[in-house]
Amino acid sequence: MSGAIIIGAGPGIGLSVARRFAREGLPVGVIARSASTVDAALSALADANVETHKALADAADEWGLRTALDELVAQLGVPDALIYNAAIIQADRIGELDVAQHMHAWAVNVVGAITAASHLLPRMVEAGHGTYVITGGMPTAIPDVTSLSLGKAGVRGLTELLATQFTPAGVHVATVTVHGAVAPGTAFDPDDIADHYWRLHNQPIGSWEHEVAYRGRH
């Protein structure tokens, strides 16, 4: 097992996914923008007794993200699972952001996922296996969160494109579309959501899902 890499390993889904994979004995590498975030993630993984590594990168910085991925691959090998969980979550209605702000949000919400895919999915193909899961959401566009609505629509389209390209080569590409606000102790508890990432990773070829709609714990 070469492990799992989580891009966007802050508190919430990213950290819960890291803990879920670590609990199964997989080495884990985490990427986030700040040292405090990755240090907190590694501290939270300490009890799992697995190999852990960290790297710093802004998902919107192509060179920085590729460099961080290379650092973790050098330590872990080509990952069995790659998770893209980076996103900019902000309140913005149409007309409230300028072009540069929209472009930055799109770069984090979608383009970073493209960078990660182009950097590692071909290596997964060479390895003969792999799983790439992108955190989705916003199944219905909401005017109060315009940039995130656009970004999550982009994630759904990107997942479909990547699945079409890489499924025949043996790489499972999927998105977990979260239908609500994520918070511990609620119907959208990140630990519950993380179970679906692990389930996707373990699905046998022929039964692969490409989108899981998480509508909350009932």
N, C-alpha and C positions, 0 to 999 in steps of 0.2 A: 504494500500500500504506500503510494507516494504522497497521499494526503489531500488536503483541501485548502484552497486559497479563497479568502473572503475579502472582496473590495468593498469598503464602506462598512467597517466593523465597529461602528459606534453602538451605544446602548440602543436596544430595540431589536429589530429583526437580525441585523448583522451579527451582533454578539450572541444572540440565541442560536443562530445557525452554527456559529463557530463552536459553541458549547455542545450542540447536538452531534456534530461530526466528531468532536473530540471524545465525547462519551462512548462512541463506537470504536475508539482506539486509533482513529486517524490522526496523523500529525497535521497541524494546522498552521497556516501562514495568514497574517492579517495585514491589511493595508488601510490606512486612513490618512487624512491630511495632517493631523497633529500628533506630536509625540505623546501628549497626555492621553489621547484616545487609544493609541495602540498599546501603551503601557497598561492602561486600565483593562483592555481586552486580555492581555497576557496574564495579568493578575487574576482575572476571573476564570482563566483556563487552568490555573495552577493545580487545582484539585483533580484534574482529569488525568494527570500523570502521563501526558503525551508530549511529544516534541512540538515546540511552538517557536515561531519566528515572526518578526515584524518588519515592515518597510513603510516608509513615508512617501505619499504621493497625493497630489490633487488629481482627481479623475479627469478634470478638464485639460490637464497638461499631458499631452500625448507622450512626449519624451520621458517625463517624470514617471508616468504610469508604466510605460514599457520597461524602464530601468528598474522600478520596484518589482515588477513581475519577474524580471531576470534574476534579481537578487534572491527571491524566494525559490525560484526554480533551481538555482544553484545549490540551495540548501535542502530542498524537499524532493527535487526531481519534477518532471512534468506532472501536474496535479491530476488526481482521479476526478476531482470536482472543483469547478471554478464558479464562484458566486459573485454576481454583480449586484450590489445593494446600495450604491451611491446615488444620491438624489438631492436636489435642492427643493425643499418644501417651504413655500412662502405664500402669503396672501397677496394676490395680484389680479386685478381685473384688466380687461382689454383696454389699452391706452395708458396704463399706469407704469409700464416698463418701457424703456427705450430699446432700440435695436440691440445695443451691446449687452444689456441685461438679459434680453431674451436669448441671445446667442450663447451667453455663458450658461444659462439654465439648461439649454438644449445640449450644450457640450457635456455637462455633468450627467443629465438625465438619460441621454441617448448615445452621444458620440463616445463617451468613455466606455460604454458597453461594446461599441464597435471596435474600439482600440483593443480592449481585452480579448475579444473574439479573434480578431485578425492576428494577434500576437500568440495566442496559445492553442486555439482550436486546430490549426494545421499540425501542431506538435502532438495533440491528442490523437489525430488521425494516424500519425506515424506510430504512436504507441499502441494503436489498435482499440482504444476505448477512451471514455471520458464523459463527463456530464457538465453542462453549462446551464446554470439557472439564473435568470434575471428577475429581480423583484419588480413586479408590476403593481398596478392599482388603478384607481379612477376609471372603473368600467363605464361610467357615465361622466361626460365632461361637466365641470362645475365652473361657472363664470368667476367665482371668488378665488379660484386657484387655477388661473388660465395656463401659466407656464407648466405647472405640474400635469394638468390635464393633457396638454399637448405632448409632454414628454412621455407619459404613460401610454398614450396612443401610439407614439413612436416605438416604445418598447414592444408592444404587441406586434406591430408590423415587423420589427427587427427580428423577433423570435421566429415568426413565420418564415422569413427569408433565410435565417440561419438554419432552421430545422430542415427546410427544403434542400439546402446545400450540403449539410453535414450528416443528416440521418443516414443516407446511403453509405457513408464512410464510417459509420459505427459510433458517432458522437451524439449523445442525447442532449438536445437543446430544448429548454422549457422556460416558462414564466409562471410565477405564482402571483395571480391577480388578487390583491387584497381589497375587499369591498367595504372597508371601514377604517377608522382611525385606530392605529396600533397603540396599545397601552397595557402594561402588566395588570393582571387581575380583572380584565374585561373580557368580553366575547372575542376580542381581537388581541389576545395575549400573544406576545412574540414567541414564547416557548411553544405554544400550540401551532403557530404558523410554521415554525422551524421544522416540525415533524414532517411537513409536506416536502420540504427540500430533501430531507433524508429519504423519504419514500420515493421521490422522483429518481434520486440517485440509484436506488436499488431496483427499479423496475427492469424486468427482463426485456431484451430486444423482442420486438413484436407486440409488446404491451405498452410502449412508450406513450405517455401523455405529453402534449406540448403546451398545454395551459391548464393550470389548476385554479379554479375560482374559489377563493376562501371567503365564505360569507359569514364567518363568525361561529363560535362555539355555541351550541344550543343546549 
